[in-house]
Amino acid sequence: MSNLSELLPAGAGAKSADFVASGTLSSGQTVILKTNGQVEAIGNAAPTLGAASATIVNLPTRVASTYDTANDKVVVFYMDGGVGKAAVGTISGTTITFGTGVNFNSTSQADYMGASFDVNAGKVLVTYKNSSNSSYPTASVGTVSGTSISFGSATVITSTATGRGAQCCYDSTSQKNVITYRENGGSYNSKAIVGTISGTGISFGSLVTVEAGPNFEDTWCVYDPDQNKTVVIVTNNNNNDTTCYVGTVSGTSISFGSGVELQSFAATYVGATYDTTANKTVFCYAKSGAAGARVGTISGTSISFGTETTFNSSGTKHISASYMPSTNTTVVAYVDDGNSETATYKIGTVSGTGISFGSAATYNTTNNQSITTVSAPDFNAVMMTSRTFSSPYPLVANIYSAASNFTDFIGITDQAIADTATGAVIVQGGVITNTGLIPVAAVSFGTASSPASQGMYNTRMAYDSTSNKIVLAYEDQSNSNYGTAVIGTISGTTISWGTPVVFNSASTADGSIDVVYDPDQNKSVIVYRDIGNSGYGTAIVGTVSGTTISFGSEVVFSTRSSYYINATYDAAQDKVLIVFADGTAPSYAYTGYMVVGTVSGSSISFGSEVQFESSTISGTALALQYDASASKSLIVYAVSSANYAASITISGTTPSIGTKNNWASTSARNTEAVYIASSSKCVFAYSTTATDAPSFSAVATIDSGTGNVTVAASSSIVSATAQNERGLAYDIGAGSLVYVYNATNNYMSVVLGSISGDSVTWGEPTVLDSSGYANANFPATVYNSTEEKTVIAYRNATDSQSVVTNITANTPLTIGSDYYVQADGTISATVSSVPAGRALSSTSILLEG
């Protein structure tokens, strides 16, 4: 017996039924059964606001809240009749219920509270001003159990009175808590200290002055996990300013850089949160007669800010902000003085270094205070509290949630199913075997480096496997659009670049440039449109030596005005295949041609051109990729309302195109293709001409005998509005597709995909560069098989950039382990309320039921 599936009787995996798909479904997709009998993918719904909870407590003051990720609970802290208490909240959809309040320091008046959750210790921390003990800043550590919480002994942080309580945040890198407060009396300094939780107690390092007094207002803090820094915000009505200090934790101490002014006034209320998608910190604050927000970017021990956005034009109090990962938005809640002091919220979206907000919505009516927010990522939700100023002055909570339909899980698709088509679903009680069950890989980035000047446009790359170098070709707009190449060397997760070398001392503009490596001749071939020579299609052979490249003579492969040039290397024939469109005046027909090149030494010769398409080509849809299993090349292109996929076969120096498969009627654009040897398939990614221009992928298979191409149903990659530039590579070491794109409001981003049969499952985007879609563009990708790393190069707002990715390989299922359906529809070992089943092999699950 090799695995647990052999214990099952014959046919045990046959609990399969055919369903009509509502929306396009990938193979291995978790689904629910709709009331109309169709199946739909599990995912997050549009966010909605739930009704207010039952009263947490009447007449509370000094409210704070945090989220316990270990127990999936919200903890709300408040002062009840002078006694500090905590209540544990349980979220279900858009509702929340609370357990009985528990004292965390029954002898104290817990003023000006802060709260955080220590992931490493699995404990909740509350910090506060203990008015019953000389106003000393104090901390208590709480342990959540079910719907209740217990506390260890209160610990004095320092025996110096605080005027404005103590705020705290958790540093996930150092696994410490940073606490900040303002001294009362003396110099009125703003202070910070590092706390380490052990069991139900906490110990502290040395006090550090953040800002020297006199400071007569407040402090807040927020953690940036991308830069591993804590930002402390100090409002000072003596200096009449609001200043941010970037702190670095080392051991049990923290040090700060110089202060940077957030605003030239002392903000009376500040709410700050970190946007994990944009890798930015959002600061929301009250100002004279209004409320504003700015986006902060940390660099080293300093911070810079984008332009202010006013999100409320009337008086504003009690501001709190939290980030909602499932929607990539910031929820800011506040009291709107200009609207009868209603508890109000707005949804903000970061773009570059700015933020925009939607319309205001009310979640509690007149006369409110005690506003807090906290993100509950396991529920795709943000909790908002408020206290109404009408007897009995109840403190209530509302849940703003992008609720998932995952609790209605019934099974997993056994094939890709197009929208409204019928396909097989393995239902609960059956066995599903599908590599699509394996979670999509994760990506991280090495240190960015600059390969060239800021003028790097129309970037393309190839991997020189003989020298283990990256060859990057581009048009240099900072040097008269000359064709230029530069050599990159990978070391770990960094890449260094040699000196750029000009290969064409004339304009190579119009986006018509490509580079391909010929391993038989150990040469790189760059093909391009030479505007200095009537736009003729031209090629040049490059030889890499160390960190530089030298070139032979330019060779014209077409005297047509050549556009949309693509090239690939045919390993079976040891030839370079080039396809392009004819844009010669006066007809400008843009019909399709192909030509075959033979490399010899540092030169290249060509056979005769062959026309493969007599209609006008939509040039950005043209993509070319060699398929080693079929010994043919795949060409994908669009004409008018048709999208074609076909194979190209080389005989001698003559190319011929096979039967054209019109695989879709909606015109594709911005197409990139890549070959996956392990599947003997090609994957191509594209966007459509639709208004929202989502990105899709499709899997193409070439029959090695007939040359016929079949194209499977498309899979959605991202729904953001895609721009004209993208890159696609396959990371063999990680077994993952790497799709790079720039999109409106999504910047330069990376999405990883996993292929299973004729379907691709894509993960969520990871932002690589947030300098803005108008500036971060022209991405190119290439895989280095020796280093097992994918390189991404592109141009951003200030410079050309390149990074080496570090991709965590897809992790096979663990035999005998239990797996659960997550709110986003994925399967993982993370416990949720919806069990998927038990793994019988590395790619199969016996579904619960």
N, C-alpha and C positions, 0 to 999 in steps of 0.2 A: 504494500500500500504506500503510494508516494505522497498523497495528500488527503485531506479530510473528505474531499468530494467523492472518493471511492466508497465511503460509508453510505452514500445515498443510493436508494434503489434506482434502477434504470428509469429514465424519464423524469427524475426529480427536478431537473432544471427546465422542464417544459411548461412551467406555469407562465405561458406567454399568451398575450391577447393582442389583437389588432385594434388600434385606435386612430381616429382622425386627429391630426395635430392642429392646435390653435397656436399659430406662430411657428417659425422654423425651429426644429429641434435637432441637436447634434446627437451622435451616437454616445451612449453612456450618460445621458442627461436625466437627472432626477425630475419627476413630473408629478402633478396632481390631477385628479379627475374633476372636471368642471360639471356644473349642473346640466349642461347640454350634452354630456357624454363624451366631449372631446378632452384631450390631455394638453396640459400647458406646463411650460418650464417653471420650476421653482425659482423665485427671486423676490426682490423687494418691491413693494407697491409704492405709489406716490405718498409722501409724508402727510399725515393727518394729525389733528390735535384732538386728544381725548378729553372727556369731561373731568372736572376737578375731583380729586379724591375725597374720601371722608376726611374730616378734620384730623390733622396730626395732633394739634394741641391748640387751645385757645389762649390768646394774649401772649404769644411768644415774643422774644426779642433776640437779636444777635444771631441770625440764622446762617449756617454754613452747611455744605453737603459734599459728598464724595461718592465714588462708585467702587465697590469691592469686586474686582474682576475674578477673584478666586471663588466667590459664592454667588456671583451675579446678582448682587443686591445693591440698592441705594441706601446710604446712611445719611440722615438729616440730623444736624446738631442745632440746638436752640436753648435759650434760657427760659425756664418755666418757673415764674415766681421767684426768680433769683437763683435757681438751681440749674446747673448745666445738665442737659439730658440729650439722649440720642434715640432715634427711632429707625428701625430697619424697614425699608420699602421693597416690596416684591412687584415687579413689572409683569404684566400679561397683556400683550397687544398695546392698546392705548390707555390702559388702566393701571393704577398702582394702589396697593393696599399696604398699610403700615402696622407693624407690631406695636406693643406697648412701649412707651418711653422709658429709658433706663438712665439712672444717674451716672454721669462720668466723674463728678466731683461734688458730692452732695453738700459740702460745706461752703461751696464757692458761688460767687456771682461771676459767671463765665461771660465776660464781655469780649466783643471784637474777635470772634472766633475764625479760625482757619481749619481746613480739613484736607487730608490727602490719604491715598492708599499706598502702602508699602508692598509692592509686588513680591519682593524677595522674602520678606517676613510673613506675608499673608495677613497683615494687620492694618487696621484703620488708625490713623493718627488725628487727634484733635488738639489744636493749640489755641490758647486764649489768655486773656488778662484775668487773673484771679483777684477780684476786688476785695475778697475776704481775707487775702493774705498779702497785704501791702502792695497790691496791684502788680505782683510779680508775674512775668510771662511764664506760663505753665503748659505742660503737655500731658496728655493721657493716651494710652494705647488700648485700642479696643479689638475684641475678637468676635466676629459675627458667627452665629450658630442658628441656622434656621431663620426664624423671623425675630430673633432677639440678638442682643450684643452684651458682652461683659467687658469690664475694664480692669487693668492693673492699677497700681497706685499712681496718683498724680505726681509728676516730677517737675520741680521748679527749674526753669531754663537758666535763669540768672537772678541773683538777689538784688536786682535794680528794677525799680518800678517802670512799667510801660504805660504810655499814654494811649496808644492806639493798638492794643491787643497784639496778636501774633498771627501772621499768615504763613502758610507752608505749601510746599510742592515737592513731589518725589522725583529724584534724579535717578533714572533707570540705569544709567551707565555705572555710576559709583554705588548704586543701591543704598543711597542715603536720602535723608529728608533735609531740605533746606528751609530754615525758619527765619523770618524777618519781622522786625517790629521797630517801633519808635520809642526811644527812651522818654521817660517823663521826668522833667527837672534836669538840673545840671546843664549839659551841653545840648540836650535834646537831639542826640545823634540818631541816625537810622542805622540799625544793627542787623547782622546776619550771623547765623550759626548753623553748623551741620549736626544733625541728630542721627544716631544709629539705633535701630530697634533690635532688641534681643528679648525673645519671649514676650512678656507683657510689660516690659520696661523699656526705657530709652535713656541713652547717654549722649553727652554732647562734647564737641570739640571746643576750640577757643572762639570767643566772640570777635567779630570783625566789623569795623566801622564801614558802612556802605557810603553814607554821605554825612559829613560833619555838620552839626547843627549851627545855629538853632533851626530845627525843623518842627513845625507845628501842625503837620497834617499826617498823612497815612503812608503806608508801604504795602505793596502787593508783590507777588512773584509768579513766574510761569516758566516751565521747563521746555527747552528746545532739544528733542532727542536726536535730531539730525546733526547738530553741532555739539551736542553734549554740554550744553551751557544752560545756566539759570539766569533769567532776566529779573532783576529787582527794580520795581517802579517806585519812585519816591516823589510824592507831591509835597511841595514846600511853599506855604503861603508867606514865609518870610522872604524867600528869594523870588516868589511869584513865578514858579516854574514847575514842570513835571519832567523828571529826568529818569532815564533808564541806564542801568549798570549791568554789564554782562559778567556773570560770575562763573568761575571754574572750580569744581570740587576736586580736591586731591586728598585722599585719606579722610581725615575727620576735619579738614579745614577747607575754607573757600577764599579765593582771591578775586578781585574785581579789576576790570579795566576802567578807563576814564568814563565819566558820565556823558551821555548824549541826550540833548533836550528833545523830548517828545512834543511838548508844547510850552509856549511862553506864558503859561498861567498855571496856577495850582488846581489841577482837576479834583473835583470833590468826590467823584466816584469813578472807579476804573474797573473794567472787566477785561481780562486778557485770556487768550487761548491759543493753542498751536495747531496750525493747519498741516496735517501730515501728508497731504497730497501736494500742496504747493511748497512745502517746507518753509513756511513763513509763520511769524507770530502776528496775531491780530490784536490790536489794542483799541478798546472802546472806552470812551470817557465823556463825562459831562463837562460842558463849558458854558460860558455865560449865555443863558437863554436858549441853549441847544445841546446837541450831543454829536460827537464826531468819532471817526475811526481812522486808524492808519495801520499800514502793513509794515512790519519790521523784518529786516534781513540781517542776520548775524554773520559777521566775518571776523574770525579770531576772537578778540575780547572787546569788540566794538559792535555797534548796531547802527543801521541806517534806516530811514523811513521813507515811504512813498507819500504821495499827495493825500491830504486829508479828504475824507468823504463825510459829509453831514448826513447822519441817518435819522435824526429827529430835529425839527426846526423849532421846537418849543422847549420849555424847561424840562430837564430830565434828571431822575434820581435813581439810586439803587440799581446800578448797571451790573449785569453778569453776562458772560459769554462762554459758550462751549462749542467745540467742533463736532460735527456729525459725519463720521467717515463714510457711511453708506451713500450719502448724497454729496460729499465733498463740499459741504457748506458750513458756515458759522451761524449758530443761533444766538442772537443777542436779545436778552430780556431786560426790561427797564420799566420804571414808573414814568408815565407821560403826564407831566403837570399841565400841559396844554389840553388834555383830554380827561379832565376830572380825576386825575391821578390813577388812571387805569393801568393794570398790569398788561404790558404790551410786549410783543416780540416781532423781530424782523429776521429775515434770512439773508445772509451775506455770502457773496462768492468772490474769492480772491482771483485776480487776474494780474499777473506780473507783480508789480509792487503797489497795486491799488485794490480796492474792494468796492463792489456795488451791492446794493440792497434792494430787495423786493418791497412790496407794500406792507404796511403795518397791520398786525392782527392783534386782537384783544384776547387774553385768556382769563382775566378776572376783572370784574367791573370796579366801580369807583373806589377811591381812597385806599391805596395799597402801599405796602412797603415789604421788607424782608424778602426781596427778590434774590433767588439763587438759581443757577442752572448747573447741570452735571450731565456729561455724556455717558450713555449706557450702550457701548458698542455691541454687546452681545444681543441686544434687542433692537439695534438700529434706531435708537431713540435718544432724545434729550428730555430730562425731567426739569420742569420749571416750578419753583415755589412762589407763593405770594401770601401776604396776610392782609385781609380786608379790615378797614377802619370802621367797622360797624359791629356792634355787640352781637355775639361774644368774641369778636376779633379772631376768627379762625385762621390758622395756617393750613393751607391746602397745597396740593401739587397737581400739576397736569403733565401728561406725557405727549410729547410731539414725536411721532413714530412713523418710520417707513417700514411698516409691519410686513413681514414675509408670510407667504402662503405655505411655508414648509411643513406646517403641522398637518396638512392634508395630503402628505406624501402617499402615493400608492405604488410606485414602481420606478423602473429605470429603462429608458429606451435601449433597444437592442440594435438599432440602426439609425442613421440620420433620416429625418422625416421632414419633407418640405411642408410649408404652411398649407393647410387644408388637405394634404395628402394623407394616406393611410400607412401605418407602419407598426412594427412589433414593439411591444413593451413587456418586459419581464416584471410581473406583478409580485406583490408581497407573498412570500412563501416559496418563490422560485429561486433559481440560481442564475445570476448574471455574470458572464465572463466577458470582460471588455477592458482594454487598456485605458479607455477613457475614464475609468474609475480612479486611476492613479492621479493624485493631486498635481496640478500644474506647478512647474518649478518656480523658484523665487530668484530674483535678480538683485544684485548690488553692484555698485560702480566703484572702480578704482579712482585714483587721483587724476583729475583732468589735466591735459597738457595741450599745448598749442602747436599744431604742425606747420602753420604758415601764418601769413598776415590775415587781417580782418577781411580781406577781399576774396576769400576762398568761396567760390560758387560752383554749382553743378558738379558736386563731388562724387567720385567713384573710386572703389578700391578693389585690389586683387591681392591674393596671398601667394608669395613666391616661396614654394615649399623647399626649394634647394637651398636658398640662403636663410630661410626662416625669417623673412622680412615681409612687411606690409608695403605695397606700392599704392600710393594715393595720387590720383590725377585730378586736376581741377582747372578751372579758368580763374585767373588771378585778376580780379577787378581793380586791385590796387596797383597793377602793373599792366595797364592797357589791354586787359582781358587776355593776356598771353596764356597759352597752354603751359601748364607747370606740373611737375611731379616731385614728390618727396618720399623718403624712405623711413619707415617706422620700425622700431625694435621693441618687442614686448619683454618686460621683466616683471614676473609676478602679475600684479594687477595695475601696473603702470606701463606707459609706452613713451619712448623718447623718439625724437625725429631729427633727421639730418638736415642739411641745407637744401632748400628748394632748388630745382633745376628746370629751366625753361626748355621745353621741347618744340614749341612753335612760337616764333617771335611775331605773331599776328593774332588777331582776335579769334578765339575759339568759342564764341558765345552761342546763344540760342539753345543752351541745354543739351547739345549734341556731343557728348563725350562718353567714352567707356574705356575700361581697361580689363584685359584678360591675360592670364598666365598660361604659357605653353611649357609644360613640364618636360616634354621630350627634348626641346631645344634649350631649356633653362632660360627662357626669355619672357619678358612682359611686352604685350602689344597694346598700344594706346591708339584708339580710333576716334576721329573727331571731325567736326565741320570746320574747315579752314577758310574763314571769312577773308583772310588776306589773299586767298587764291580762288576767288569767285564762289566761295562756299563749297568747294569740291570735298567729297568724302576722302579722307586722308588717314593713313596709318603710319606708325613709327615703332620701331623695335627698341626696347630698352634692356640694358644689362645691369643688374644690381651688383655692386661691389662694396662691401662694408656698409656704410650708411649713406651711400650716394648711388646715383644711377646715371649711366651714359647712354647716348642714343645713336642709332644709325641715321640714314637719310630718310626724309619723308617720302612716302610713296602714295600716289593718288590711286584709290580703288574705284572711284566714280567721278566722272566729269559732270554729273548732275549736281544741282544744289541740294546737298544732303542734310536731312533733318532726322531727329529722333533715332540716332544711331545706337544700336545695341550689338554686342558681340558675345560669343561664347566659344569655348574650346571643345572640339570634337575629338575625344581621346582615341576612338576606334580608328579614325582616319588621320590623326595627327594634323588637323587643320583648324584654322580659325574661321568661324562662320560669322558673317556680318549681315544685319538687316537694317534697312533705313527707308525713309520716305523721300520721294522726288519732289522738291519744292522749286523746281526750275521755272523762271519766268519765260513766257508771259502766262502760261496756263496755271502754274502753281497747283498741279493736280494732286500732289501728295499721295501718289500711288506707291505701292510697296515693292521694294527690290531686295535681292539678296545676292551675296557674292562670297566666294571662298578664297581664303588666303593661306599661303604656305610659307612658313618661317624657315629661313636658312641663314645661319650666322646672325648678323645684325641687320638683315634685310628681310623683306617680305614681298612675295609676288602674288598676283591674283588671276583667277580665271575670269570668265565672262559673267556679266550681270544677268540675273534671271528675275523676271517680274513674278511676284507671287500674289499680287492683288492689284486689280485695275480700277477699283473704286477708291475714293478718298479715305485715307486712314485717319482715325483719331489718334494722333501721334503719342499722346501721353499714355495710351492704353497698350502700346507696343512693348512686349517683354519677350526675352529669349533665354532659354536655359537648356543645357545638355543633359540628357537622361542616359546614364551609363548602362542601365539594365536593358534598354531598348536599342542602344547605339544610335540614337536619333536625338534631335533637338526639338524641344517644344517651343512653338511660337504662339503667343496670345496677342490679339489685337482687335480693334473695334472699327467698324465702318457704319456710319449712319445709325440705324437702330438695330444692328446686329453685332454680336460678339463672337469671334471665331477663335478656336483652338485647333492647331494642326501640328503634325510632325514634319520635320525637314530632314531629308536623307542626303548625304554627300556621296557622290561617286566620282572619284578622281578630284577634279576641281569644279565639278558641276553640282549645284544643289537642286533638289526637287521637293516640292511641297506635297503632302498627302491630302487626304480628304478633309475638308474643313468642317468642323463641328460647330454649328451655331448654338452655343450652349446657353445663351441668354439674349433677350431682346432689348433690355435696358442698357444703354451704352455705358461701358466701364471706362475708367480713367485711372491714371496714376498707378499703373500696374507694375508689380515686381514679382519675380518667380525664383524658386529655389528647388534644388533636387535633394531628396532624402533617400540615401542608399539603402537604409535598413528596411524601407517600405517599398522600394522600387517605384516611387511616386514623385511627382512634382507638385508643389503647392504654390499657388499664386495668390497674391493679395491685391485688392483693388478697392476703389470707391465708385459710387455711381454719380450721375448728374442730378440726383434728387436734391431738393432744397436742403435737407439736413445732412446729405452726403455721408452716410455711415460707411464704415470700412468693413469689407467682407474678405473671406478667403474661400478658395475652392481647391479640390484635389483632382489632379489630372493624371490619367494612366495611359501610357502609350503601348499599344500592342506591337511587340518587337517584330512580328511577322508582317501584318498588314500595314502597320504604321498608323492605324486608326486611333483617335484620341477620345477617351470618355472623360467627362467632367461630372463629378459628384455634386450633390446639392451644396450650396454655399453655407458657410458658417459666419455668424456675425463676430467681428473683432471688437470694434468700439463704435458707439453711436454718435460720438462727438463730430462736429463739422470738420472734416479733414481738409487740409490744404494740399498743395501740389507736390509736396516732397515726402518721400517715405523710403524705408529700406527694409530688406528682408534677408535673413540668414538662418542657417540651421546649425545649432551648437551640438555637434555629435557627442561630445563628452557628457553633456547634460541631457541629451535626448530631447531638446527643446527648440521650437521655432522662436526666433527673435524678430519681432516686428517693431520698427521705429517709425514714428510719425510726428508731425507737428499739426496741431489743431487749435481752432479758436478757443481760447480760455483754458486749454489743456497743455499748452507749451510743447516742448520736445519730450515725448513720452515713449516708454517701452512696454510692450505687451508680450508675454510668453505664451506659446501654444504647444499643445501636445497632440500628435496625430495618432489616430486609431482607425485602421482600415481606410475608409474614404471620408473620414470626418476629422475635423480639428476642434479641440476644446481650447478656448482662450481664457487666460486669467484677467485680472484687473490691471489697468495701466499703472506704471510707476513713473513718476515725473523725473526726468533726467536734467532738464534745464527749464527754469521758469522765467526766463527773461522775456518771454512773450512770443506768440506765433509769428508776428510780423518780423521778428529779428532772428529767432532760433529756427534755422531752416537748412535745406540742402543736406539731409542726412544720408550717409552711406554706411553699409555694414559689410563685414567680411569675417569669416571664421578662420582662425589659425589652428590647424589640426595638431601641430606639434605642441603648442602651449595649451591647447584645449581652452581657448578663450575667444570670445567675439569682440571685435573692435568696432566702435561707433565713432564716426567723424561727422562734424557738421559745423555750420557757422552760427554764432550767436550775436548778441547785440554789440559786443565789444571786440571780439576776437574769434578766430577759428578755434575749434575745440575738438578733442578726441578723448575717449575714455575706453578702458578695458573693462568688460563686464565679468562678474563672477557669478555664475549661475549655479544654483543648487539643483542637482539632478532630481528628476521625478523620483519619488520614493515609492517602491512597490508596496502593496498591501502586506501586512504581517499576518501570516497564517495563524488562525485561532484568535485574533484580536477582534474586538467589537468596533464597529464604525457607525458614525452618526451623520444624519443629514443636517447641514448647516443652513442658516437663514438665506445665504446667497445661492443655495442649490448645490454646493459642493459636498463631497463626502470626506470626512476626516475622523481621526481618532478622538478629536475634541468632543467631550460629552455635551450633548444637547438634549432637548426634550423629545427628539424624534430619532429613534434608533433606525439605522439602515439595515444592519445585519452583521454577520460574522464572516470574516475572510476565510475562504477555503483554499485559496492559492494566492499568488502574488497579484493576480488580476481578476479574481472572482469572489463574489460575496453571496452567501445564502441569506436572502432578504428576510427580514423579520416578518412574521405573520403566518 
